[in-house]
């Protein structure tokens, strides 16, 4: 199995992350997928050939356990998809410190923190590191006025990604 491609999909319990896990598995990739809760039905744990790991990217202790468990593994693809939409109201005036903290930690800070710890495990020369952003993360995008806080968190991810990538050798 030395020619088998390997993927680590962060945030695969539903939506795009789960879809990517299905697609890569169908194409013969060896996939490791993360979820915050193993007991939620319908996630990647329903796909027999997928290795499922628990990870809450916001929690340092969870991140420590996760990175230690995967130490030494090499991935052709690290796709960081985890994210949240934030509070329903999406109002800066109404947002609490806790709401903003969770939104920006999950969508902007934690993905970069994880990438910093995993970058050495991406296959040299051919491996891919990808972050799931959104067109709404562009400051030039006039759409999504009802998603102001989410938009700001994705713009922050884009900025953090830019800074992270420019610091790589």
DOTORDREN-679134 format. One line per 2 residues: number of its first residue (from 1); their letters; for each residue x, y, z of N, C-alpha, C, O. Coordinates in steps of 0.02 Angstrom, whole numbers, plus 50000, padded with zeros to 5 digits. Layout:
// DOTORDREN-679134
NUM> A> X:Y:Z:X:Y:Z:X:Y:Z:X:Y:Z  ... $
// end
This chain:
// DOTORDREN-679134
1> XX> 50040:49940:50000:50000:50000:50000:50042:50064:50000:50018:50116:50021  50105:50062:49978:50146:50122:49980:50121:50178:49934:50137:50236:49945 $
3> XX> 50082:50161:49883:50057:50212:49836:49989:50240:49858:49963:50284:49824  49962:50216:49912:49898:50241:49936:49906:50312:49963:49950:50325:50003 $
5> XX> 49864:50357:49940:49866:50426:49964:49831:50428:50032:49784:50391:50046  49856:50474:50075:49829:50481:50142:49801:50551:50152:49829:50600:50128 $
7> XX> 49745:50554:50187:49713:50618:50199:49692:50623:50272:49671:50573:50303  49699:50683:50299:49674:50699:50366:49623:50754:50357:49641:50810:50338 $
9> XX> 49560:50739:50372:49506:50787:50364:49483:50808:50433:49457:50768:50471  49493:50872:50449:49474:50899:50514:49405:50930:50508:49393:50974:50466 $
11> XX> 49359:50907:50549:49290:50931:50546:49250:50893:50494:49229:50921:50443  49239:50828:50507:49208:50785:50457:49142:50754:50481:49120:50703:50453 $
13> XX> 49110:50783:50530:49050:50751:50557:48989:50761:50512:48940:50723:50516  48991:50812:50468:48935:50824:50423:48957:50871:50367:49015:50892:50364 $
15> XX> 48912:50886:50323:48923:50936:50271:48982:50921:50225:48993:50864:50206  49019:50974:50208:49074:50968:50161:49129:50921:50185:49157:50884:50145 $
17> XX> 49144:50923:50248:49196:50879:50275:49178:50805:50267:49219:50765:50245  49116:50788:50284:49093:50720:50277:49090:50700:50203:49107:50644:50185 $
19> XX> 49067:50745:50161:49065:50732:50089:49134:50718:50062:49143:50673:50021  49183:50755:50084:49252:50744:50061:49278:50677:50085:49313:50642:50048 $
21> XX> 49262:50658:50146:49282:50593:50172:49253:50537:50128:49288:50490:50109  49189:50543:50112:49157:50493:50069:49192:50489:50001:49209:50434:49978 $
23> XX> 49203:50546:49970:49232:50548:49903:49304:50520:49903:49320:50479:49859  49345:50541:49950:49414:50516:49951:49415:50441:49966:49456:50405:49937 $
25> XX> 49373:50417:50010:49369:50346:50025:49350:50306:49964:49379:50254:49950  49301:50332:49926:49280:50299:49864:49337:50295:49814:49341:50248:49774 $
27> XX> 49382:50344:49816:49439:50346:49769:49500:50307:49795:49553:50309:49764  49492:50273:49851:49545:50231:49876:49595:50263:49923:49646:50233:49940 $
29> XX> 49581:50324:49944:49626:50358:49992:49619:50325:50061:49566:50299:50078  49673:50327:50098:49671:50308:50169:49653:50372:50207:49693:50419:50208 $
31> XX> 49595:50374:50238:49569:50435:50267:49564:50430:50343:49540:50381:50371  49590:50482:50375:49579:50493:50446:49534:50554:50451:49550:50606:50422 $
33> XX> 49480:50548:50488:49431:50602:50494:49419:50619:50567:49420:50574:50610  49409:50683:50581:49396:50702:50651:49325:50725:50661:49293:50754:50617 $
35> XX> 49301:50711:50721:49235:50733:50744:49243:50756:50817:49289:50735:50851  49198:50800:50838:49200:50819:50909:49163:50768:50952:49180:50759:51011 $
37> XX> 49113:50734:50923:49072:50688:50961:49063:50623:50922:49029:50623:50870  49092:50569:50946:49087:50504:50913:49016:50475:50915:49000:50431:50875 $
39> XX> 48975:50500:50960:48910:50470:50970:48855:50500:50927:48798:50476:50928  48871:50552:50889:48821:50580:50842:48815:50533:50783:48865:50510:50755 $
41> XX> 48754:50520:50763:48741:50473:50709:48757:50504:50641:48753:50565:50631  48777:50461:50594:48784:50481:50525:48850:50511:50505:48857:50534:50448 $
43> XX> 48899:50511:50548:48964:50540:50532:49010:50491:50496:48987:50439:50473  49075:50507:50492:49122:50463:50458:49131:50395:50491:49157:50349:50460 $
45> XX> 49108:50389:50553:49113:50325:50587:49069:50272:50554:49075:50213:50571  49025:50292:50508:48983:50244:50471:49019:50216:50410:48993:50172:50376 $
47> XX> 49079:50240:50396:49118:50217:50338:49173:50171:50366:49220:50195:50397  49167:50106:50354:49212:50057:50386:49287:50070:50376:49326:50059:50422 $
49> XX> 49308:50093:50318:49379:50100:50304:49410:50165:50329:49469:50177:50319  49370:50208:50360:49394:50273:50384:49414:50268:50457:49378:50241:50498 $
51> XX> 49474:50295:50473:49496:50301:50542:49466:50365:50570:49478:50419:50543  49427:50360:50623:49394:50418:50653:49427:50434:50719:49437:50390:50762 $
53> XX> 49444:50498:50727:49474:50522:50789:49433:50578:50818:49401:50616:50781  49433:50584:50883:49398:50638:50917:49445:50698:50923:49503:50690:50944 $
55> XX> 49420:50757:50905:49460:50817:50911:49414:50877:50919:49369:50888:50878  49425:50916:50970:49395:50982:50977:49453:51031:50967:49494:51039:51013 $
57> XX> 49458:51062:50909:49516:51103:50893:49524:51163:50939:49578:51193:50941  49472:51182:50975:49476:51238:51021:49508:51220:51087:49531:51264:51124 $
59> XX> 49511:51156:51103:49535:51133:51168:49607:51109:51165:49621:51059:51132  49653:51143:51198:49724:51123:51196:49735:51050:51218:49777:51016:51189 $
61> XX> 49699:51026:51268:49709:50957:51290:49688:50908:51237:49721:50857:51227  49634:50922:51202:49611:50879:51147:49662:50880:51091:49677:50828:51061 $
63> XX> 49688:50938:51075:49738:50946:51023:49802:50908:51041:49832:50877:50998  49822:50911:51104:49882:50875:51126:49874:50800:51117:49919:50767:51091 $
65> XX> 49817:50772:51139:49804:50701:51133:49803:50681:51059:49833:50631:51040  49769:50720:51019:49762:50706:50948:49830:50706:50912:49846:50658:50877 $
67> XX> 49869:50758:50922:49933:50762:50886:49982:50708:50910:50022:50683:50871  49978:50691:50973:50021:50637:50998:50001:50570:50966:50044:50530:50949 $
69> XX> 49936:50558:50959:49912:50496:50930:49932:50488:50857:49946:50433:50834  49934:50544:50820:49950:50541:50749:50025:50555:50734:50045:50560:50676 $
71> XX> 50063:50561:50787:50135:50576:50780:50168:50524:50734:50158:50464:50742  50206:50548:50687:50242:50504:50642:50204:50487:50578:50235:50464:50530 $
73> XX> 50139:50498:50576:50102:50485:50515:50114:50542:50465:50123:50599:50485  50114:50525:50401:50125:50575:50349:50062:50577:50306:50033:50525:50289 $
75> XX> 50041:50638:50289:49979:50647:50251:49992:50683:50184:50030:50731:50181  49959:50658:50132:49962:50691:50067:49916:50752:50067:49926:50800:50030 $
77> XX> 49865:50750:50109:49817:50805:50114:49798:50816:50187:49778:50769:50222  49805:50877:50210:49777:50898:50274:49727:50952:50258:49745:51007:50237 $
79> XX> 49664:50936:50268:49610:50982:50251:49575:51003:50316:49543:50962:50349  49583:51066:50334:49554:51091:50397:49488:51126:50380:49486:51182:50355 $
81> XX> 49435:51090:50395:49367:51110:50377:49325:51133:50436:49272:51163:50426  49348:51120:50496:49308:51136:50555:49288:51209:50556:49328:51253:50541 $
83> XX> 49226:51222:50575:49203:51291:50579:49133:51295:50607:49096:51245:50610  49114:51355:50629:49047:51368:50655:49021:51432:50624:49060:51474:50602 $
85> XX> 48955:51439:50623:48926:51500:50594:48919:51557:50644:48911:51615:50625  48923:51541:50708:48919:51593:50759:48847:51603:50782:48802:51565:50766 $
87> XX> 48837:51656:50821:48770:51668:50849:48719:51685:50794:48737:51714:50743  48657:51666:50806:48604:51678:50757:48596:51752:50742:48581:51771:50685 $
89> XX> 48605:51794:50792:48592:51866:50783:48645:51900:50739:48628:51948:50704  48706:51877:50738:48760:51904:50696:48770:51979:50704:48791:52014:50657 $
91> XX> 48756:52005:50763:48762:52076:50777:48821:52089:50822:48826:52061:50877  48867:52132:50800:48924:52150:50842:48901:52183:50907:48931:52172:50959 $
93> XX> 48847:52222:50903:48822:52256:50962:48792:52207:51014:48796:52220:51074  48763:52153:50990:48732:52104:51035:48779:52048:51057:48766:52014:51106 $
95> XX> 48833:52038:51020:48877:51981:51032:48912:51985:51099:48935:52038:51120  48914:51929:51133:48950:51925:51196:49023:51907:51183:49041:51884:51128 $
97> XX> 49064:51918:51232:49135:51900:51227:49141:51824:51214:49183:51803:51174  49100:51784:51248:49102:51712:51238:49083:51692:51167:49115:51649:51137 $
99> XX> 49031:51723:51140:49010:51708:51071:49065:51725:51021:49081:51685:50977  49093:51784:51029:49146:51805:50983:49209:51763:50993:49242:51745:50944 $
101> XX> 49225:51747:51055:49283:51706:51068:49278:51638:51035:49326:51615:51004  49221:51606:51043:49212:51540:51012:49214:51544:50936:49246:51503:50903 $
103> XX> 49180:51593:50908:49177:51602:50835:49247:51612:50806:49267:51578:50758  49284:51659:50833:49351:51674:50806:49401:51620:50823:49446:51606:50783 $
105> XX> 49395:51589:50880:49440:51534:50897:49429:51476:50848:49477:51449:50820  49367:51456:50838:49352:51399:50795:49368:51413:50722:49397:51370:50688 $
107> XX> 49350:51472:50698:49356:51485:50626:49423:51514:50605:49440:51508:50546  49460:51545:50650:49522:51579:50629:49584:51556:50666:49635:51541:50634 $
109> XX> 49582:51554:50731:49642:51540:50770:49658:51465:50774:49714:51445:50759  49609:51425:50793:49621:51353:50801:49644:51318:50737:49687:51274:50741 $
111> XX> 49618:51335:50679:49644:51303:50618:49719:51316:50607:49756:51271:50587  49741:51377:50620:49812:51393:50612:49853:51358:50666:49907:51332:50652 $
113> XX> 49827:51357:50726:49862:51323:50781:49872:51249:50764:49926:51222:50775  49821:51218:50737:49827:51147:50716:49877:51140:50659:49919:51095:50661 $
115> XX> 49873:51183:50610:49920:51179:50553:49992:51187:50576:50036:51152:50552  50004:51232:50623:50072:51241:50649:50099:51176:50679:50158:51161:50674 $
117> XX> 50055:51138:50711:50077:51076:50744:50083:51018:50695:50121:50971:50707  50045:51021:50639:50043:50964:50592:50084:50975:50529:50091:50928:50489 $
119> XX> 50111:51034:50518:50143:51050:50454:50199:51002:50437:50210:50987:50378  50235:50977:50486:50291:50931:50473:50267:50861:50453:50307:50820:50431 $
121> XX> 50202:50849:50460:50174:50783:50442:50141:50784:50373:50110:50735:50353  50148:50838:50337:50124:50841:50268:50181:50818:50223:50238:50838:50231 $
123> XX> 50163:50775:50175:50215:50745:50133:50256:50800:50098:50228:50843:50065  50322:50797:50108:50366:50848:50077:50358:50850:50001:50350:50798:49969 $
125> XX> 50360:50909:49974:50359:50923:49902:50291:50913:49868:50275:50950:49822  50250:50864:49889:50187:50852:49854:50125:50859:49898:50070:50863:49872 $
127> XX> 50134:50862:49964:50076:50866:50009:50040:50933:50004:50069:50983:49983  49976:50931:50023:49934:50991:50019:49904:51006:50087:49878:50962:50121 $
129> XX> 49908:51069:50106:49875:51095:50166:49820:51141:50141:49834:51189:50104  49758:51128:50161:49702:51170:50139:49659:51190:50199:49648:51151:50245 $
131> XX> 49637:51253:50197:49592:51279:50248:49525:51294:50214:49524:51322:50159  49470:51277:50247:49404:51293:50220:49386:51364:50241:49373:51378:50299 $
133> XX> 49386:51407:50192:49364:51476:50204:49295:51484:50173:49256:51436:50170  49281:51543:50150:49216:51558:50119:49225:51619:50076:49265:51663:50091 $
135> XX> 49187:51623:50022:49187:51684:49982:49167:51743:50025:49186:51800:50012  49128:51730:50076:49107:51784:50122:49165:51812:50162:49160:51865:50192 $
137> XX> 49221:51776:50163:49280:51799:50199:49317:51854:50162:49365:51883:50189  49297:51870:50102:49329:51924:50064:49298:51990:50085:49237:51998:50087 $
139> XX> 49341:52039:50100:49315:52105:50119:49283:52140:50059:49249:52191:50067  49294:52114:50000:49265:52142:49939:49195:52113:49925:49161:52137:49879 $
141> XX> 49174:52063:49963:49111:52030:49951:49054:52068:49984:49052:52074:50045  49007:52095:49943:48952:52133:49972:48895:52088:49999:48853:52111:50037 $
143> XX> 48895:52024:49979:48841:51979:50001:48851:51959:50074:48903:51970:50104  48799:51930:50101:48802:51902:50168:48798:51952:50224:48828:51942:50277 $
145> XX> 48763:52007:50213:48757:52057:50266:48727:52029:50330:48740:52054:50385  48687:51977:50324:48656:51946:50382:48704:51896:50417:48685:51863:50465 $
147> XX> 48767:51892:50392:48817:51847:50421:48881:51886:50439:48936:51861:50429  48872:51946:50465:48929:51991:50476:48984:51961:50521:49043:51967:50504 $
149> XX> 48966:51929:50575:49016:51902:50620:49052:51842:50588:49112:51835:50594  49013:51799:50555:49043:51743:50519:49091:51768:50466:49147:51743:50460 $
151> XX> 49070:51817:50427:49112:51846:50375:49178:51871:50405:49232:51859:50378  49173:51906:50461:49234:51932:50494:49280:51876:50516:49341:51882:50510 $
153> XX> 49251:51821:50541:49293:51766:50564:49328:51732:50505:49386:51710:50512  49296:51727:50449:49327:51697:50390:49379:51744:50359:49429:51721:50332 $
155> XX> 49367:51809:50362:49417:51857:50340:49479:51851:50385:49536:51856:50361  49468:51841:50449:49524:51831:50495:49562:51767:50478:49624:51767:50481 $
157> XX> 49527:51714:50461:49561:51652:50441:49603:51664:50379:49660:51642:50375  49576:51700:50330:49614:51714:50269:49677:51753:50285:49730:51739:50258 $
159> XX> 49672:51802:50329:49731:51841:50348:49781:51798:50386:49841:51802:50373  49757:51758:50432:49801:51714:50471:49836:51663:50425:49895:51648:50434 $
161> XX> 49799:51637:50377:49827:51589:50329:49883:51622:50289:49936:51593:50279  49870:51682:50266:49921:51719:50228:49984:51727:50269:50039:51714:50245 $
163> XX> 49977:51748:50331:50036:51756:50374:50071:51690:50387:50132:51687:50386  50033:51637:50399:50062:51571:50412:50102:51546:50352:50158:51523:50359 $
165> XX> 50072:51550:50293:50104:51525:50232:50168:51564:50216:50217:51534:50195  50167:51628:50226:50227:51667:50210:50285:51653:50258:50342:51669:50242 $
167> XX> 50271:51624:50315:50324:51607:50363:50353:51538:50351:50404:51520:50381  50323:51499:50306:50349:51432:50292:50411:51436:50249:50419:51483:50209 $
169> X> 50455:51388:50257:50517:51386:50217:50501:51373:50144:50546:51369:50102 $
// end
